[in-house]
Amino acid sequence: MTWKKEGKTFWIVYEDTDELNKDFPLNSGNVLSSNKTVWKLETMEGTSNVAQTKASFCSKSDIKGVVPTKMMKSQVLMFAKNMFSAAFVL
């Protein structure tokens, strides 16, 4: 994870790392996927003395393999559920 503050904007970036490859080596038959996720948080003027933040989210995943449609749909639904849960926690 990397973060950076630019004025009233805060960036959070999650991307691939190879730091754990030694502890968790890739086994024969496994596929190593790739992912990058970016959150952009911007301070907004609050109403009635309530601070507000505008959150923008973008994610790109490459599973680098063939996945059955039914399984992919369930993964997309879980991903969306996690994204909305995280957005309300921020």
ZAMITOR-948185 format. One line per 8 residues: number of its first residue (from 1); their letters; for each residue x negated, y, z negated of N, C-alpha, C, CB. Coordinates in Angstrom, 3 decimals, always signed. Glycine has a CB too. Layout:
N
NUM	a	X,Y,Z,X,Y,Z,X,Y,Z,X,Y,Z ~ ...
END
This chain:
90
1	mtwkkegk	-0.850,-1.170,+0.000,+0.000,+0.000,+0.000,-0.896,+1.234,+0.000,+0.967,-0.002,-1.222 ~ -0.504,+2.205,+0.795,-1.192,+3.488,+0.857,-0.151,+4.580,+0.659,-1.958,+3.668,+2.217 ~ -0.513,+5.644,-0.014,+0.417,+6.762,-0.159,-0.337,+8.072,+0.062,+1.098,+6.746,-1.562 ~ +0.430,+9.090,+0.450,-0.143,+10.407,+0.680,+0.929,+11.458,+0.453,-0.732,+10.519,+2.107 ~ +0.540,+12.549,-0.192,+1.460,+13.659,-0.412,+1.042,+14.816,+0.490,+1.476,+14.095,-1.915 ~ +2.000,+15.333,+1.257,+1.777,+16.490,+2.129,+2.825,+17.540,+1.778,+1.853,+16.093,+3.656 ~ +2.450,+18.497,+0.978,+3.410,+19.517,+0.558,+4.536,+18.890,-0.243,+3.975,+20.263,+1.773 ~ +5.771,+19.016,+0.266,+6.935,+18.440,-0.409,+7.339,+17.094,+0.201,+8.112,+19.412,-0.344
9	tfwivyed	+6.442,+16.518,+1.003,+6.701,+15.226,+1.639,+5.738,+14.187,+1.072,+6.558,+15.325,+3.190 ~ +6.276,+13.013,+0.791,+5.504,+11.919,+0.213,+5.636,+10.710,+1.128,+5.985,+11.583,-1.240 ~ +4.519,+10.151,+1.592,+4.502,+8.993,+2.494,+4.054,+7.758,+1.722,+3.566,+9.247,+3.714 ~ +4.723,+6.635,+1.953,+4.312,+5.347,+1.405,+4.244,+4.372,+2.577,+5.307,+4.839,+0.278 ~ +3.091,+3.722,+2.751,+2.897,+2.808,+3.878,+2.435,+1.454,+3.349,+1.866,+3.384,+4.897 ~ +3.158,+0.412,+3.727,+2.772,-0.965,+3.425,+2.341,-1.603,+4.739,+3.953,-1.774,+2.746 ~ +1.157,-2.227,+4.772,+0.738,-2.908,+5.983,-0.135,-4.109,+5.646,-0.009,-1.947,+6.908 ~ -0.420,-4.903,+6.661,-1.173,-6.137,+6.483,-2.526,-5.901,+5.827,-1.365,-6.819,+7.814
17	tdelnkdf	-2.968,-6.930,+5.111,-4.306,-6.910,+4.520,-4.924,-8.300,+4.679,-4.255,-6.483,+3.007 ~ -6.216,-8.363,+4.691,-6.886,-9.660,+4.728,-7.601,-9.947,+3.402,-7.887,-9.708,+5.894 ~ -7.306,-9.161,+2.388,-7.971,-9.292,+1.092,-7.664,-10.610,+0.381,-7.573,-8.146,+0.206 ~ -6.561,-11.251,+0.717,-6.185,-12.489,+0.039,-6.453,-13.740,+0.879,-4.727,-12.438,-0.334 ~ -7.045,-13.568,+2.053,-7.284,-14.712,+2.940,-8.158,-15.784,+2.286,-7.937,-14.240,+4.232 ~ -9.118,-15.383,+1.477,-10.006,-16.345,+0.825,-9.239,-17.161,-0.221,-11.201,-15.617,+0.167 ~ -8.377,-16.499,-0.990,-7.608,-17.182,-2.034,-6.442,-17.991,-1.467,-7.085,-16.170,-3.035 ~ -5.906,-17.548,-0.332,-4.761,-18.219,+0.285,-5.060,-18.461,+1.765,-3.458,-17.374,+0.114
25	plnsgnvl	-5.909,-19.462,+2.058,-6.283,-19.706,+3.454,-5.098,-20.206,+4.277,-7.426,-20.719,+3.524 ~ -5.130,-19.876,+5.555,-4.091,-20.312,+6.482,-4.270,-21.798,+6.764,-4.134,-19.488,+7.802 ~ -3.225,-22.577,+6.556,-3.278,-24.017,+6.789,-2.825,-24.353,+8.194,-2.419,-24.758,+5.771 ~ -3.256,-25.496,+8.665,-2.854,-25.972,+9.985,-1.331,-26.062,+10.054,-3.500,-27.348,+10.297 ~ -0.754,-25.543,+11.125,+0.705,-25.581,+11.290,+1.411,-24.345,+10.755,+1.258,-26.794,+10.608 ~ +0.710,-23.503,+9.987,+1.293,-22.268,+9.473,+1.128,-21.147,+10.491,+0.644,-21.876,+8.130 ~ +1.973,-20.147,+10.395,+1.895,-18.974,+11.260,+1.721,-17.753,+10.366,+3.172,-18.838,+12.172 ~ +0.760,-16.901,+10.697,+0.518,-15.679,+9.934,+1.270,-14.533,+10.599,-1.008,-15.364,+9.838
33	ssnktvwk	+2.257,-14.013,+9.923,+3.057,-12.921,+10.484,+2.415,-11.577,+10.178,+4.493,-12.961,+9.934 ~ +2.978,-10.531,+10.754,+2.450,-9.182,+10.580,+3.603,-8.238,+10.275,+1.671,-8.716,+11.843 ~ +3.351,-7.253,+9.411,+4.411,-6.324,+9.033,+3.815,-4.949,+8.695,+5.216,-6.880,+7.827 ~ +4.551,-3.914,+9.016,+4.200,-2.552,+8.605,+5.494,-1.832,+8.251,+3.408,-1.785,+9.738 ~ +5.518,-1.217,+7.085,+6.699,-0.501,+6.612,+6.287,+0.890,+6.154,+7.400,-1.274,+5.462 ~ +7.078,+1.892,+6.528,+6.789,+3.282,+6.166,+8.022,+3.905,+5.516,+6.353,+4.105,+7.416 ~ +7.801,+4.515,+4.362,+8.813,+5.331,+3.694,+8.347,+6.783,+3.767,+9.040,+4.872,+2.198 ~ +9.246,+7.688,+4.103,+8.969,+9.120,+4.074,+9.995,+9.741,+3.120,+9.042,+9.769,+5.530
41	letmegts	+9.505,+10.328,+2.048,+10.372,+10.935,+1.032,+10.175,+12.440,+1.068,+10.068,+10.368,-0.393 ~ +11.265,+13.172,+1.233,+11.185,+14.632,+1.329,+12.044,+15.279,+0.249,+11.630,+15.115,+2.727 ~ +11.478,+16.254,-0.433,+12.215,+17.004,-1.436,+13.272,+17.864,-0.747,+11.258,+17.878,-2.285 ~ +14.487,+17.840,-1.287,+15.565,+18.673,-0.763,+16.036,+19.611,-1.865,+16.744,+17.803,-0.231 ~ +16.623,+20.706,-1.456,+17.198,+21.600,-2.451,+18.391,+20.916,-3.083,+17.606,+22.959,-1.824 ~ +18.383,+20.888,-4.405,+19.463,+20.221,-5.120,+20.703,+21.090,-5.222,+19.003,+19.824,-6.499 ~ +21.807,+20.442,-5.527,+23.047,+21.163,-5.775,+23.415,+20.980,-7.239,+24.194,+20.666,-4.838 ~ +23.901,+22.007,-7.846,+24.297,+21.961,-9.258,+23.157,+21.464,-10.140,+25.525,+21.062,-9.439
49	nvaqtkas	+21.938,+21.940,-9.865,+20.757,+21.575,-10.655,+20.433,+20.081,-10.632,+20.955,+22.011,-12.075 ~ +20.843,+19.369,-9.557,+20.536,+17.949,-9.411,+19.514,+17.811,-8.297,+21.824,+17.105,-9.111 ~ +18.328,+17.308,-8.636,+17.281,+17.127,-7.632,+17.711,+16.068,-6.621,+15.940,+16.729,-8.301 ~ +17.355,+16.294,-5.352,+17.714,+15.348,-4.299,+16.481,+15.048,-3.458,+18.864,+15.906,-3.413 ~ +16.460,+13.834,-2.906,+15.361,+13.400,-2.042,+15.940,+12.766,-0.787,+14.422,+12.401,-2.783 ~ +15.424,+13.188,+0.360,+15.794,+12.573,+1.631,+14.798,+11.443,+1.883,+15.798,+13.626,+2.818 ~ +15.303,+10.220,+2.099,+14.440,+9.063,+2.327,+14.620,+8.558,+3.752,+14.746,+7.938,+1.312 ~ +13.514,+8.435,+4.470,+13.514,+7.841,+5.809,+12.699,+6.558,+5.730,+12.926,+8.833,+6.894
57	fcsksdik	+13.139,+5.536,+6.472,+12.529,+4.220,+6.378,+12.360,+3.631,+7.777,+13.379,+3.284,+5.489 ~ +11.208,+3.017,+8.027,+10.968,+2.347,+9.301,+10.111,+1.120,+9.023,+10.275,+3.306,+10.337 ~ +10.450,+0.006,+9.651,+9.678,-1.212,+9.447,+9.563,-1.976,+10.752,+10.319,-2.091,+8.362 ~ +8.414,-2.591,+10.953,+8.171,-3.398,+12.143,+7.571,-4.721,+11.689,+7.227,-2.660,+13.160 ~ +8.166,-5.824,+12.137,+7.675,-7.153,+11.787,+7.453,-7.968,+13.049,+8.660,-7.873,+10.845 ~ +6.393,-8.752,+13.042,+6.122,-9.703,+14.113,+5.871,-11.043,+13.444,+4.897,-9.256,+15.011 ~ +6.851,-11.949,+13.565,+6.718,-13.237,+12.899,+5.829,-14.201,+13.675,+8.078,-13.852,+12.695 ~ +5.477,-13.843,+14.891,+4.514,-14.583,+15.718,+4.843,-16.064,+15.832,+3.126,-14.426,+15.154
65	gvvptkmm	+6.084,-16.344,+16.030,+6.498,-17.731,+16.194,+7.940,-17.793,+16.652,+6.318,-18.513,+14.890 ~ +8.425,-18.999,+16.855,+9.808,-19.198,+17.275,+10.641,-19.509,+16.038,+9.923,-20.344,+18.336 ~ +11.699,-18.708,+15.836,+12.558,-18.881,+14.668,+13.996,-19.054,+15.159,+12.436,-17.662,+13.681 ~ +14.715,-20.066,+14.660,+16.114,-20.246,+15.062,+16.949,-19.005,+14.737,+16.714,-21.480,+14.365 ~ +17.903,-18.681,+15.608,+18.747,-17.490,+15.463,+19.415,-17.428,+14.095,+19.810,-17.463,+16.554 ~ +19.965,-18.538,+13.628,+20.669,-18.565,+12.334,+19.726,-18.143,+11.202,+21.242,-19.984,+12.053 ~ +18.503,-18.646,+11.214,+17.544,-18.289,+10.170,+17.147,-16.815,+10.273,+16.295,-19.183,+10.262 ~ +16.958,-16.331,+11.494,+16.560,-14.929,+11.687,+17.645,-13.980,+11.195,+16.255,-14.653,+13.170
73	ksqvlmfa	+18.901,-14.315,+11.483,+20.012,-13.467,+11.009,+20.045,-13.403,+9.496,+21.355,-13.990,+11.533 ~ +19.795,-14.527,+8.829,+19.803,-14.511,+7.354,+18.639,-13.673,+6.825,+19.720,-15.957,+6.788 ~ +17.479,-13.728,+7.499,+16.337,-12.929,+7.080,+16.617,-11.433,+7.246,+15.094,-13.326,+7.877 ~ +17.267,-11.078,+8.352,+17.609,-9.672,+8.597,+18.564,-9.171,+7.517,+18.244,-9.495,+10.003 ~ +19.554,-9.971,+7.155,+20.502,-9.565,+6.116,+19.805,-9.387,+4.764,+21.630,-10.600,+5.994 ~ +18.897,-10.292,+4.418,+18.163,-10.154,+3.152,+17.266,-8.918,+3.178,+17.318,-11.417,+2.874 ~ +16.634,-8.660,+4.316,+15.770,-7.495,+4.455,+16.586,-6.214,+4.256,+15.077,-7.491,+5.840 ~ +17.753,-6.143,+4.905,+18.609,-4.962,+4.779,+19.081,-4.780,+3.335,+19.820,-5.076,+5.724
81	knmfsaaf	+19.436,-5.862,+2.679,+19.876,-5.787,+1.283,+18.759,-5.233,+0.403,+20.318,-7.178,+0.776 ~ +17.539,-5.716,+0.599,+16.412,-5.220,-0.181,+16.125,-3.758,+0.108,+15.178,-6.049,+0.097 ~ +16.246,-3.374,+1.372,+15.979,-1.987,+1.766,+16.969,-1.043,+1.069,+16.073,-1.829,+3.315 ~ +18.259,-1.386,+1.090,+19.242,-0.511,+0.469,+19.098,-0.500,-1.045,+20.647,-0.939,+0.855 ~ +18.739,-1.614,-1.641,+18.502,-1.655,-3.092,+17.345,-0.741,-3.455,+18.211,-3.100,-3.565 ~ +16.264,-0.804,-2.671,+15.101,+0.044,-2.944,+15.440,+1.515,-2.748,+13.927,-0.348,-2.041 ~ +16.250,+1.833,-1.754,+16.601,+3.226,-1.485,+17.350,+3.834,-2.657,+17.444,+3.331,-0.214 ~ +18.208,+3.047,-3.321,+18.963,+3.597,-4.442,+18.138,+3.664,-5.716,+20.203,+2.774,-4.685
89	vl	+17.088,+2.868,-5.810,+16.205,+2.910,-6.974,+15.323,+4.147,-6.915,+15.340,+1.636,-7.053 ~ +14.881,+4.524,-5.680,+14.014,+5.684,-5.535,+14.722,+6.892,-6.062,+13.597,+5.896,-4.079
END
